[in-house]
Amino acid sequence: MTELEKLGIPNSERTKCEIWTRVMGYHRPVDSFNIGKQGEVAERKYFDQKKCESKILSS
């Protein structure tokens, strides 16, 4: 059972979430990118402050 099924949310009530990212100084929806650029976005690593703090505290 998925999380949505546990919450009682049917697929008919769901809405697609549009993801935007900053490219060359302006924001664009990821869906408008070509296949290569979408792959690049998927491979990006994002900053995680909690992960950095735990590494600093453990050293």
N, C-alpha and C positions, 0 to 999 in steps of 0.2 A: 504494500500500500504506500503510495507517495504522500509527501507532506500535504499537498493540495487536497488529496482525497481525505486525509485525516481531518483537515479543516472544513471539509464539506463544500469546497469551491469547484463547481463544474467547469469543464473546458469552455462552455458557451459564455461564461462570464469573465473569462480571462482576456487581457489586452496585451498585445505585443509591446515589449519594452524596447524603445529605440535608444541605442547606445551612440553617444557622440564622443569624439576625441579631438584634441587640438593637433592640427597639422599646419606647419609653416605659418604659425601666428594666428590662425583662425580656426574656428570649430566647424566640424562637418560630421554628418552621421556615418557610422562605419558601413552601413548597408550601401552607401553610394561609392565605396571603394571598389577597385578591381580585385580580382582573386588574389593577386600577389600581395597587395597592400593589406587585404583582410588577413592573410596569413601572417604578415609581419605584426599586425596588431595583436593577433592571438598569441604570438611568441613573446610579447613584451613582458618584462618583469616589473612589478609595481613595488614602490617603497612601502615597507611595513614597519611602522615605528615600534610596535611592541616587540617584534623580532630583533630589531637593533638594540633596544634597551636590554633585552634578556642576554644578548651576547656581551654587552658592555658590563653588565652586573656579574656575569659568570667569569669574566677574566680578571 
